[in-house]
């Protein structure tokens, strides 16, 4: 059975907007007329006029301005508030739609808006995106190290300035997204480094290799289910095959931190 959610906005427990009213506002914005907007939105003129009147009365600011008919023919137009109100409704519909899609994917953390955005809609040039929760923050001179726990318990560390930490309002327990470009992630090949616990060690199964000219891109499925992308030299990639276990690392200074404030 497919879920269907109808977005309704109330003001003081009274109807302000629903799909029919938003359709009316859109058409008024296009046609410059309540009567024409009503026809295109599938409403009678009286129903449309009453709806506009109620929305104007219940909104903190007027949504539709109308002129009385006569020599100029009258007309109606969305105010700046009205246009933004329609945009708000459309934005809420998008968020609502993404939430329903996320419900079907067990890997998406529904307790976090940032987590849903990271998995479904946030696109950046950074190939690596790791969603987690700040576990602790340590001061390192002028910088601070943000230790972030991923869903599987893997602890990653990012180094940022104190001002950046304050601007992002980072505290233990806050959801964050760590962003890294592919060249920032290194393949660990040295035996001594493999045994060194160090910071930001990642382990996973090699999914594929892509020839990028002088470099080879490695696509890796990490133990916790996240995917990582590393750009390594052709010599480093020599002998690697899909299915191999690989170990990666990155410097704390290479990670960018994103958060909702």
Order of alpha helices (4+ residues) and beta strands (2+ residues): beta-beta-alpha-alpha-alpha-beta-beta-alpha-alpha-beta-beta-beta-alpha-beta-beta-alpha-beta-beta-beta-alpha-beta-beta
